[in-house]
Amino acid sequence: MAKNTSLYFRIVEGRNLSAKDVSGTSDPYCIVKVDNEVVARTATVWKNLNPFWGEEYTLHLPMGFHTLSFYVMDEDTIGHDDVIGKLSLSKEAIGSQAKGLDSWMNLIRVDPDEEVQGEIHLGLELLKDAQRIGLRCHFIEARDLAPRDISGTSDPFARILFNNHSAETSIIKKTRFPHWGETLELELEMEELTEGGIVTLEVWDWDMVGKNDFLGKVEIPFACLLKTPLLQGWFRLLPLGNDDDDAGGKLGALRLKVRLVEDRILPSLYYQPLLDLLVESVISPAEVEDHSPLTMLEEVTTVESRQDVAMTLVKIYLGQGLVVPFLDYLNIREVNHTSDPNTLFRSNSLASKAMEQFMKGVGMLYLHEVLKPIINRIFDDKKYIELDPCKIDLNRTRRISFKGAVSEAEVRESSVEMLQGYLANIVESIVSSVAQCPPVMRVAFKQLHKRVEEQFPEPQNEDVKYLAISGFFFLRFFAPAILTPKLFHLRDQHADTRTSRTLLLLAKAVQSVGNLGLQLGHGKEQWMAPLHPIILCSVASVKDFLDKLIDIDHDSVSEVPQRAVFLPSVTVKEGFLQKHKAEGPQLLSRFAFKKRYFWLTSETLSYAKTPDWQVRSSIAIQRVVAVERVDENAFQQQNVMQVVTQDNDGQLHPMYIQCKNVNELNQWLSAIRKASIYNKRMLPSFHPGAHRSGKWTCCLQTDRAALGCSRTHSAVTLGDWSDPLDPDAEAQTIYKQLLQGRDKLSKQYLEMPASQAPLEEDGAECSGLVLRPSQAAAARLLGVILDLEQTHTTFQCREKEEDTSLILTP
């Protein structure tokens, strides 16, 4: 069984952080590490000891992890940033909370002896014969050691200790990937052969001045050697194990939300019966009042999990080429069960959530094309805008003229003018975007328009068919993106307080546009009235836009199974990066990076001097065999990645690319890894350095073709709307939800007295009993759930049998 690990975390806020600046405050930000690899950096909150971040991330970690750490830093303009404190959560601690962690936790001091990472490759043998008794340790190599020197490397040596005996290897200078290839032996006395002893293997960084730095240790009970005289393999280095000191909360605290989801994924054939039932629900839908596996799934889905279930279903049906029939099925039921058109799609039903997640899944690039230029302009302008008289702060305004202080009326007048300009641009960009809207979205909205018009044909409900579409399009798609651009990847950072207020006012106005101006003047916010004329003037153009949006042939949407959300030709990511110039001698490596514009599709990674440059260089995604970080000491530059390709002769060709910050680096790593996730020749190892001056800067090997010294992370990606489709993982998610609700379904559908189960003409017979259609559907679904449960149990038993054969797992 494959293992699928996803980690969700949200850095909410900090409180009572310690002051690091002479002004008595700090400029805090958070760095997040998974097993000592930086995966995220929050925005800096300036001059605040109680910062709010509200930043959330999802990580897919197929190989698992050990520790999730949060470092709170104080940003300094000059010199190195200061460490305020840290928090570390083990995988076991996170996994022990079924619903995840959501609490305040005190920061602890950063202890260098606890900041260890990496693995060591060794063989340990107990020598026991007539001539002698002893321990023999073959130190082979280590990888990914912590950098302890200012150069970003270390000078590692290894040591073996047992009782009062010890021996050390030689020192390998300036590397985090030492190759020792040395064998050390300790002579022991017979009385030392007791099960209670511990063999300790340590790695240290040698320093010419001062004491050596600890790099990690491995402890092996002597009892293991008595049972298995020869142990060999890769072992994870562990910290000294000093007790954590939270300083009594003096360093401050963080509020975090963390959740771990671990699944064991069965081979595809075992999920096929479940997928068949889901497909059957939309291909051969039952009557509106009948029950199907989809409606039963909705019945057992909790409010908290409904969004995840909706997104999972959207991906399943996208993969099957049936997303439009799926949405149509849910929308028909929703529309037919709604008697008051004013409440249509106002709840968080599965239909509403599915439409919302569908738009995010297939329409995110379209949203970027429509909104990003305007959002960027608003962020760049940083205007003070306020309409609410109760919130106008004259001290925050800039002088409009030289006549004197700015009045409240002048603030409102300038605010109205700027908001009208922004709103007009937003509406114009949306209503002129019919051609850019993905065809599958247009067809889905066409079907929705049809169902609403059939249910509410009365003249007085003429606007309902428009409101049904605009409710999703404006209220659940564009308005939330305007309100929080970072959550929709429109910006790398959250907006500051001033810009956030502007975005909030615009989001309110866009919501009113989506409501076709029908609720203007009825709310409490009468101070929004100056925007009412432009909102009312936009209603006609919005209706015309919606009419054009659904004017599309159903056949223009492919209904064949697919493996990605986007078509191969669609650009999923683009932007300026720094590309390393590989040609010729490199005297000053830091100046060897040239600015280039990059485009990524599922087929190619292309680049050129500018976005408008006619000639592009391209790399075929199918040739990509690794996408990895590069050590800082390789080019004396931060945030560098490498895309390694393989030619027809088997030769590897790394291309080095620098990003402007760690978040952009992680986004590009994730995007290219997702694009190449189905490549079959991905490398198991790579060189995190560069081959310069005749050797690799990482492991110091001279052979350019030498095997990589570090493990690759090809499947480690950020979770977002661009995740590749994975039918097995998606089916596993639906199975887990159904398994949790199995008892409810069984009680509701199958434990009904016969006298209360009237037969229908198309009733089914099962074990001598005639079942109603809904009972027959429930019986089939429960049977599939039982089969999957038993299959999981069988596979888990096999894994336990394999594990019991291993005395010690390196």
Protein Blocks (a to p, Z undefined) as FASTA:
>chain_A
ZZddddddddfbdehiacfbfnopacddddddeehiafbdcdddehiabbcfkpacdddd
fkopfbdcdddddddfedcdddfbdcdddfklmmmpmnopadddddddddfklmggdddd
ddddddddfkbgcdddddfbdehiacfbfnopacddddddehjbccdddddehiabdcfk
pacdddddfklmcfkbccddddddddfedcdddfbdcdddfklmmmmmbacdddddddeh
iacdehlomnopcdddddddddddddfklmmmmmmmmmmmmmmccdfkbccfklmmmmmp
cfklmmmmmmmmmmmmmmnopmmmmmmmmmmmmmmmpmblklgokaccfklmmmmmmmmm
mmmmmmmmmmmmmmmmmmmnopacdfblklocfklpccfblnbccdfklmmmmmmmmmmm
mmmmmmmmmmmmmmmpcfklmmmmmmmmmmmmmmmmcfklmmmmmmmmmmmmmmmmmmmm
mmmmmlnopafbdcdfklmmmmmmmmmmmmmmmnnommgokamblmlmmmmmmmmmmmmm
mmmmmmmmmmccfklpccbdcfbfbdfklcfbgcddddddfehjdfblmlmpccdddddd
fkbccddfblklmbdcdddfklpcbdcdddfklnopghiacdddddfkopacddddddfb
fklmmmmmmmmmmmmmmpckbcfbdcfbdceehiafklopablkbccfbdcfklgccddf
klccdfklmmmmmmmmmmmmmmmmmmmmmmccfklmccdfkbcceehiacdfklmmmmmm
mmmmmmmmmmmmmmmmmmmmmmmmpmbdZZ
